[in-house]
């Protein structure tokens, strides 16, 4: 038995929204990709626990990636500063 057309349409739009978001798109870009308004996404969040869970997982993954990137950049900056400030006769 297939899903009703309205449900298939909503699921396709949710998939477009979440896929764009997970690919690094902004919320606004994700809404545009899914051809939905912010009110529609808000309604999904309120009424669809599965959507809410997946969206939160996407945001959590993005946050973790951003923190990791910031840590790598900080380590690189510290190493660069250490090399730059080391006396030229070190180790020699």
N, CA, C and O of each residue as an XYZ file, in Angstrom:
368
protein
N       0.842     -1.177      0.000
C       0.000      0.000      0.000
C       0.888      1.241      0.000
O       1.791      1.345      0.830
N       0.657      2.161     -0.889
C       1.491      3.355     -0.974
C       0.969      4.439     -0.032
O      -0.184      4.420      0.400
N       1.842      5.362      0.264
C       1.482      6.473      1.140
C       0.589      7.459      0.393
O       0.672      7.577     -0.829
N      -0.258      8.160      1.126
C      -1.069      9.196      0.483
C      -0.161     10.269     -0.142
O       0.932     10.542      0.354
N      -0.635     10.858     -1.225
C       0.147     11.834     -1.972
C       0.609     12.988     -1.075
O       1.752     13.431     -1.182
N      -0.246     13.462     -0.217
C       0.106     14.581      0.668
C       1.282     14.220      1.582
O       2.182     15.032      1.792
N       1.268     13.012      2.116
C       2.356     12.565      2.983
C       3.643     12.384      2.179
O       4.718     12.772      2.636
N       3.540     11.801      0.993
C       4.734     11.640      0.131
C       5.347     13.004     -0.193
O       6.568     13.159     -0.194
N       4.498     13.981     -0.463
C       4.966     15.327     -0.773
C       5.691     15.942      0.423
O       6.767     16.521      0.279
N       5.084     15.808      1.610
C       5.722     16.356      2.814
C       7.058     15.687      3.080
O       8.034     16.364      3.405
N       7.119     14.367      2.949
C       8.368     13.657      3.177
C       9.439     14.059      2.176
O      10.612     14.169      2.533
N       9.047     14.278      0.928
C      10.012     14.722     -0.088
C      10.550     16.108      0.254
O      11.739     16.373      0.078
N       9.689     16.984      0.736
C      10.121     18.329      1.115
C      11.016     18.288      2.357
O      12.006     19.016      2.442
N      10.662     17.439      3.306
C      11.512     17.303      4.489
C      12.888     16.768      4.098
O      13.909     17.225      4.611
N      12.904     15.808      3.197
C      14.181     15.258      2.734
C      15.020     16.331      2.051
O      16.222     16.423      2.302
N      14.412     17.141      1.195
C      15.141     18.214      0.522
C      15.693     19.205      1.535
O      16.837     19.646      1.418
N      14.890     19.552      2.520
C      15.320     20.492      3.565
C      16.506     19.919      4.344
O      17.534     20.579      4.492
N      16.358     18.695      4.837
C      17.400     18.089      5.669
C      18.673     17.795      4.879
O      19.775     17.943      5.407
N      18.533     17.385      3.636
C      19.704     17.103      2.800
C      20.510     18.375      2.556
O      21.737     18.369      2.646
N      19.813     19.459      2.250
C      20.509     20.732      2.027
C      21.173     21.212      3.306
O      22.309     21.684      3.279
N      20.475     21.095      4.413
C      21.028     21.501      5.704
C      22.268     20.678      6.040
O      23.284     21.228      6.465
N      22.188     19.368      5.851
C      23.310     18.482      6.167
C      24.504     18.713      5.250
O      25.641     18.402      5.606
N      24.239     19.262      4.067
C      25.314     19.531      3.106
C      25.978     20.882      3.349
O      26.848     21.296      2.583
N      25.573     21.562      4.402
C      26.190     22.840      4.739
C      25.357     24.046      4.376
O      25.808     25.179      4.544
N      24.155     23.829      3.883
C      23.280     24.951      3.562
C      22.747     25.603      4.823
O      22.656     24.973      5.877
N      22.401     26.862      4.702
C      21.784     27.554      5.824
C      20.332     27.095      5.954
O      19.806     26.416      5.073
N      19.702     27.466      7.038
C      18.286     27.133      7.217
C      17.476     27.769      6.092
O      16.579     27.139      5.534
N      17.789     28.996      5.767
C      17.060     29.695      4.706
C      17.271     29.002      3.353
O      16.319     28.831      2.592
N      18.511     28.605      3.052
C      18.788     27.881      1.805
C      18.062     26.537      1.782
O      17.567     26.104      0.742
N      18.007     25.892      2.931
C      17.333     24.604      3.033
C      15.832     24.760      2.813
O      15.205     23.926      2.160
N      15.265     25.822      3.354
C      13.847     26.097      3.136
C      13.579     26.359      1.651
O      12.581     25.890      1.106
N      14.465     27.101      1.007
C      14.294     27.396     -0.418
C      14.396     26.115     -1.247
O      13.632     25.922     -2.193
N      15.338     25.244     -0.893
C      15.505     23.982     -1.628
C      14.252     23.117     -1.515
O      13.871     22.429     -2.462
N      13.621     23.160     -0.351
C      12.411     22.367     -0.126
C      11.151     23.096     -0.578
O      10.062     22.523     -0.595
N      11.311     24.357     -0.941
C      10.180     25.192     -1.366
C       9.122     25.289     -0.262
O       7.928     25.099     -0.493
N       9.614     25.595      0.960
C       8.726     25.748      2.108
C       9.097     27.020      2.864
O      10.193     27.557      2.706
N       8.176     27.485      3.675
C       8.406     28.672      4.503
C       8.964     28.262      5.865
O       8.974     27.087      6.231
N       9.425     29.268      6.598
C       9.898     28.989      7.957
C       8.741     28.517      8.833
O       8.945     27.732      9.758
N       7.540     28.986      8.550
C       6.362     28.543      9.309
C       6.118     27.054      9.104
O       5.744     26.349     10.041
N       6.326     26.575      7.882
C       6.138     25.144      7.609
C       7.168     24.321      8.374
O       6.828     23.299      8.971
N       8.418     24.759      8.359
C       9.456     24.031      9.098
C       9.133     24.050     10.588
O       9.313     23.045     11.276
N       8.656     25.187     11.086
C       8.247     25.268     12.489
C       7.121     24.299     12.810
O       7.104     23.691     13.880
N       6.199     24.159     11.898
C       5.092     23.222     12.085
C       5.616     21.786     12.118
O       5.186     20.985     12.948
N       6.543     21.463     11.215
C       7.140     20.126     11.224
C       7.806     19.852     12.568
O       7.664     18.768     13.132
N       8.531     20.843     13.071
C       9.226     20.670     14.359
C       8.230     20.382     15.484
O       8.485     19.544     16.349
N       7.111     21.074     15.463
C       6.110     20.908     16.517
C       5.348     19.591     16.400
O       5.037     18.956     17.408
N       5.050     19.188     15.176
C       4.131     18.068     14.966
C       4.794     16.745     14.622
O       4.139     15.704     14.663
N       6.070     16.760     14.284
C       6.716     15.545     13.783
C       7.997     15.258     14.575
O       9.062     15.773     14.235
N       7.900     14.440     15.625
C       9.069     14.145     16.447
C      10.228     13.528     15.658
O      11.392     13.775     15.974
N       9.917     12.735     14.642
C      10.994     12.126     13.842
C      11.756     13.206     13.075
O      12.986     13.175     13.018
N      11.043     14.148     12.494
C      11.701     15.255     11.799
C      12.537     16.057     12.782
O      13.691     16.380     12.503
N      11.961     16.377     13.922
C      12.662     17.159     14.937
C      13.957     16.463     15.355
O      14.991     17.111     15.514
N      13.896     15.147     15.532
C      15.075     14.380     15.948
C      16.159     14.421     14.876
O      17.328     14.657     15.185
N      15.787     14.197     13.641
C      16.780     14.191     12.566
C      17.373     15.587     12.379
O      18.581     15.724     12.188
N      16.540     16.616     12.433
C      17.060     17.980     12.293
C      18.047     18.287     13.412
O      19.087     18.899     13.170
N      17.731     17.868     14.633
C      18.643     18.111     15.756
C      19.957     17.356     15.559
O      21.027     17.882     15.864
N      19.879     16.138     15.058
C      21.098     15.368     14.785
C      21.965     16.067     13.740
O      23.190     16.083     13.855
N      21.331     16.639     12.730
C      22.077     17.380     11.698
C      22.760     18.584     12.333
O      23.946     18.816     12.099
N      22.021     19.353     13.137
C      22.618     20.516     13.803
C      23.753     20.098     14.739
O      24.786     20.766     14.787
N      23.578     19.011     15.478
C      24.620     18.529     16.386
C      25.880     18.136     15.613
O      26.996     18.429     16.042
N      25.693     17.474     14.474
C      26.839     17.076     13.661
C      27.573     18.294     13.108
O      28.803     18.328     13.092
N      26.824     19.282     12.659
C      27.436     20.511     12.148
C      28.207     21.215     13.263
O      29.326     21.680     13.047
N      27.612     21.295     14.450
C      28.292     21.923     15.587
C      29.595     21.194     15.921
O      30.616     21.833     16.174
N      29.561     19.869     15.922
C      30.763     19.088     16.221
C      31.842     19.318     15.162
O      33.023     19.442     15.489
N      31.436     19.375     13.900
C      32.397     19.630     12.824
C      33.016     21.016     12.956
O      34.213     21.188     12.729
N      32.208     22.000     13.319
C      32.717     23.362     13.488
C      33.702     23.430     14.653
O      34.732     24.097     14.550
N      33.403     22.757     15.748
C      34.312     22.750     16.888
C      35.629     22.083     16.516
O      36.698     22.571     16.884
N      35.562     20.979     15.793
C      36.776     20.280     15.374
C      37.609     21.165     14.454
O      38.832     21.220     14.581
N      36.954     21.852     13.535
C      37.667     22.753     12.619
C      38.344     23.879     13.396
O      39.488     24.231     13.110
N      37.647     24.438     14.369
C      38.231     25.510     15.173
C      39.438     25.012     15.966
O      40.437     25.719     16.094
N      39.342     23.794     16.497
C      40.471     23.217     17.235
C      41.675     23.016     16.320
O      42.803     23.326     16.702
N      41.441     22.499     15.114
C      42.550     22.311     14.162
C      43.207     23.644     13.817
O      44.433     23.741     13.765
N      42.390     24.669     13.580
C      42.930     25.984     13.238
C      43.713     26.575     14.402
O      44.748     27.208     14.194
N      43.229     26.375     15.621
C      43.938     26.876     16.792
C      45.270     26.154     16.963
O      46.292     26.787     17.229
N      45.262     24.819     16.810
C      46.522     24.063     16.913
C      47.520     24.529     15.864
O      48.705     24.701     16.151
N      47.029     24.732     14.643
C      47.903     25.180     13.560
C      48.485     26.562     13.874
O      49.670     26.799     13.640
N      47.674     27.461     14.395
C      48.144     28.809     14.734
C      49.190     28.757     15.842
O      50.185     29.480     15.795
N      48.965     27.903     16.837
C      49.937     27.775     17.935
C      51.252     27.212     17.399
O      52.324     27.710     17.744
N      51.178     26.185     16.564
C      52.406     25.616     15.989
C      53.143     26.637     15.131
O      54.367     26.744     15.210
N      52.423     27.373     14.329
C      53.051     28.398     13.487
C      53.724     29.467     14.332
O      54.837     29.897     14.029
N      53.048     29.895     15.390
C      53.621     30.913     16.269
C      54.851     30.373     16.986
O      55.827     31.101     17.164
N      54.822     29.121     17.395
C      55.956     28.505     18.083
C      57.156     28.426     17.153
O      58.278     28.741     17.551
N      56.924     28.013     15.932
C      58.024     27.925     14.948
C      58.584     29.303     14.638
O      59.798     29.476     14.526
N      57.712     30.269     14.502
C      58.134     31.618     14.144
C      58.947     32.257     15.268
O      59.892     33.003     15.012
N      58.570     31.959     16.524
C      59.208     32.603     17.669
C      60.430     31.834     18.189
O      61.140     32.322     19.068
N      60.675     30.640     17.652
C      61.809     29.844     18.136
C      63.116     30.477     17.659
O      63.208     30.942     16.523
N      64.134     30.491     18.542
C      65.440     31.027     18.127
C      66.001     30.235     16.959
O      65.774     29.030     16.850
N      66.724     30.904     16.100
C      67.243     30.239     14.886
C      68.302     29.195     15.216
O      68.567     28.309     14.404
N      68.913     29.287     16.401
C      69.955     28.298     16.752
C      69.391     27.129     17.560
O      70.162     26.307     18.056
N      68.079     27.032     17.703
C      67.491     25.917     18.437
C      67.806     24.604     17.739
O      67.660     24.480     16.523
N      68.226     23.654     18.502
C      68.452     22.317     17.955
C      69.708     22.234     17.116
O      69.966     21.190     16.517
N      70.473     23.255     17.051
C      71.610     23.206     16.162
C      72.855     23.359     16.884
O      73.927     23.341     16.278
